[in-house]
Amino acid sequence: MLTIRHYELLVALADELHFGRASARLAVSQPQLTQQLKQMEEIVGTLLFDRTRRKVELTPAGKLILPEARAVLRHARRAEDVALRAGRGMLGELSVGYIGAVAFNGVLTRVLSNFRARAGRIDLKLVMMDLDQQFPEVTAGNLDVGLVRLPFPDISPELTARVLHYENLWIALPAGHRLAKAPALRLADLGGEDFIATHLPPNTGFSAAVHSASAEVGITPNVVYRAPQLSSIASLVEAGLGVAVVPEALSRMNLPGVVYRPLSDVTTRAEIALIYRTDRESPVLDLFLSCIE
């Protein structure tokens, strides 16, 4: 069977038409080159070069095989390049789960922009997914990474979580609310309001931040409606169904019937984190993690 080395010999000798120059180009001795050419001709069953002391020329068979030899070498170099780039995490696929909030606060844009600048040929699979779904999906290996909120109860020991961003807490009010014109508000002064909150339990994600902030100022919010997404919460606020503690970045969601104000008496902040399997061996994942250092 012909090898890459045989094709390299054929191309070099066809280019040089001189055994001395071809052997120097291939970094082999002339006797080795002659022996390898003889072996190649025995494999294909015909002479590929007419050679005398005065000249070296391709035979008709040699002329026919030469374009194929060049193609083989071109594909071999491409395969080497693909393997090298894949080994460095430059080719492949990365599946990223994310909560909707990271589209508002700029974390998703920042992380993906950094990654795309270094890994333009990697296919990105983006899946918006609630954080309580992301943790088992990343643990099972169905997602490479997840952009989630912390805390999360009973995180699998197989996962690593890295905090990327902290968000201040604001209050969202209906535009016609009696306090809507104030430049800032105290959460402690809103204890009698109806609240709209997330569907998550009080020890999970943004719900945990709201409960921590409420405990910090000494109130127990009267939650009248729950919604799975912050955008849905803002829509319920716009409908006048209550107020809601939200991350500051949600103020970029311009709804005509909602105003957003900072909370002056709250120091609690919400956490955005990246999760991934600690034991997952993936050059693409390694490259992604290096982009968020």
C-alpha positions, 0 to 999 in steps of 0.5 A, spaced: 500 500 500 502 506 498 504 511 504 504 519 504 511 518 504 511 515 497 506 520 494 511 526 497 517 522 493 513 522 487 511 529 487 518 532 489 522 528 484 516 530 479 518 537 481 525 537 481 526 531 475 533 530 479 535 525 484 540 529 488 535 535 489 529 531 490 533 527 496 535 534 499 528 536 499 526 530 502 532 530 507 534 522 505 540 520 501 540 518 494 540 511 495 534 511 500 530 515 495 532 510 489 530 504 494 523 508 496 521 509 488 523 502 486 518 500 492 513 504 490 513 502 482 513 495 485 506 496 489 503 500 483 506 495 478 509 500 473 515 505 472 513 512 474 519 515 471 524 514 466 531 515 468 538 515 465 544 518 467 542 524 463 535 526 465 529 524 469 522 524 466 515 522 468 512 516 464 505 516 462 503 512 468 507 517 472 503 523 469 497 520 470 498 519 478 501 525 479 495 530 480 492 524 485 499 524 489 498 532 489 491 531 492 493 526 497 498 530 500 493 536 500 488 532 504 493 530 508 496 537 510 489 539 511 487 533 516 493 534 520 491 542 520 484 539 523 487 535 528 492 540 530 486 545 531 481 540 534 487 538 539 487 546 541 480 546 541 479 550 535 474 546 531 468 542 534 462 544 537 460 547 544 453 547 547 451 552 552 445 553 556 443 560 559 438 563 563 434 569 559 437 574 564 444 573 562 442 576 555 440 583 559 446 584 563 451 583 558 454 576 561 452 572 555 455 577 550 461 578 553 463 571 554 461 569 547 464 575 544 471 573 547 470 566 545 468 567 538 474 572 537 479 566 539 475 560 536 471 562 530 470 555 527 467 552 533 460 551 532 456 554 538 449 551 540 445 556 544 440 553 548 435 558 553 433 554 559 431 555 566 437 554 571 433 548 575 434 544 568 441 546 566 444 543 572 442 536 571 443 537 563 450 539 564 451 533 569 449 528 564 453 531 559 448 534 554 450 541 555 458 543 556 457 549 560 451 552 563 450 560 565 446 560 571 444 563 577 447 561 584 445 558 589 442 552 587 441 546 592 445 540 592 449 541 586 452 535 584 460 534 586 461 532 579 460 540 577 464 546 578 461 553 579 465 559 577 461 566 579 462 571 573 458 577 575 454 580 581 448 584 580 445 589 584 437 589 586 432 594 583 425 594 584 420 594 578 414 598 579 407 600 575 408 607 571 402 609 575 405 607 582 405 612 588 412 611 588 414 611 581 417 618 581 422 617 587 429 617 584 431 611 589 426 607 594 427 603 600 425 595 600 423 596 607 418 601 605 414 596 600 413 591 605 405 592 604 405 591 597 403 585 593 409 582 590 411 578 583 416 573 584 420 567 580 417 560 580 423 558 584 424 556 591 427 561 596 434 557 596 435 557 589 437 562 584 434 569 584 429 567 588 434 566 594 437 573 592 430 576 593 429 572 600 436 574 602 434 582 601 427 581 604 430 578 610 436 584 610 431 589 611 426 585 615 420 584 611 416 578 608 414 580 601 406 578 600 407 574 593 401 574 589 403 571 582 409 567 580 412 567 573 418 563 570 422 568 566 424 576 569 421 578 562 414 575 564 415 578 571 416 585 568 409 584 564 405 582 570 408 589 573 406 593 567 399 590 568 399 593 575 398 586 578 404 588 583 411 590 584 417 586 583 425 585 586 429 585 579 436 585 577 438 592 575 440 589 568 432 588 567 431 596 567 434 595 559 427 592 558 423 598 556 416 597 557 412 603 557 408 601 563 414 599 568 419 604 572 425 601 575 428 604 581 435 602 585 434 599 592 438 604 597 437 599 603 439 593 600 446 590 599 445 583 597 447 582 590 445 576 585 450 571 582 451 569 575 455 563 574 458 558 569 457 551 571 461 545 567 463 538 569 470 538 573 472 531 569 470 533 562 476 532 557 475 537 552 479 542 548 473 546 546 471 547 553 478 548 555 479 554 550 472 556 552 474 557 560 481 560 558 476 566 555 473 567 561 479 568 565 
